[in-house]
Amino acid sequence: MEQEAQRTVLQFYADAGVETVEGEMPGGIWNWQVSAPAPRPEPKPSAPSRQPAALAQARPEASIDEAIAAAEAAAASADTLDALITAITAFEGCPLRSGATQPVIFDGVLGADVLVVGEAPGREEDRLGKPFVGKSGQLLDRMLASIGLARAPNSDQAPVCITNAAYWRPPGNRNPTKAELATCMPFAKRFVALSQPKLVLLAGKVPTEAFFPDVSSIIRARGQFRSLECGADGATVPALPLFHPAFLLRQPAQKRWAWRDLLAAKAKLKEQTA
């Protein structure tokens, strides 16, 4: 009975998307048990979809390719951040646009030395048109304030700009798909290039994997500086993946790692601005 209970718990985590266990136990959740895992049940056939045919039909790959090409052209034509924001607002090629209230592009101070890139807008962000609001935004603000940064700085704080990897809210607050991200990334990369920051903070798995496709896990990527290209001339800027504030709200024990990463970011920023 005890082994069966262990297998049930492991199955729950596996179905929830957990693939590895970090810490004192070895990685690979299916290796972390006293016996072989129980056979995984075959998925049950789902009921026929009742959504409209226009939504049920898969988006043709050619149209995604065309949307990416259009995004690349629009992003490349923007010579200033204001022009880029106008281009993003006018862009109709992202599949997420039709279900969102408005694009959520940035908050804070444009051109600040520190640029935070989040994942995608949630319900409140979609309603207000600003990234990182609600509880996760409040936690992000406290995290930034702990190292002397703020989106609305005072005399003791340095400015920060906050943007997203995807600019329109995914239905149900799910993560954006690769195709949806691909139509936004030309703008996101151009946003970095035109901002010319000294440091980029990648908040969560989505922006980290979008900018660095070789990353397999935010747990392994966090705390490790990477070089992010920020211009056609080959210039780079240090980028640091961090745990997303929403994850820290669900897993408060991980805040100790987030604090270490923030201290590393503070030291790197000091080095970059020296």
Disulfide bonds with the S-S distance in Angstrom:
none
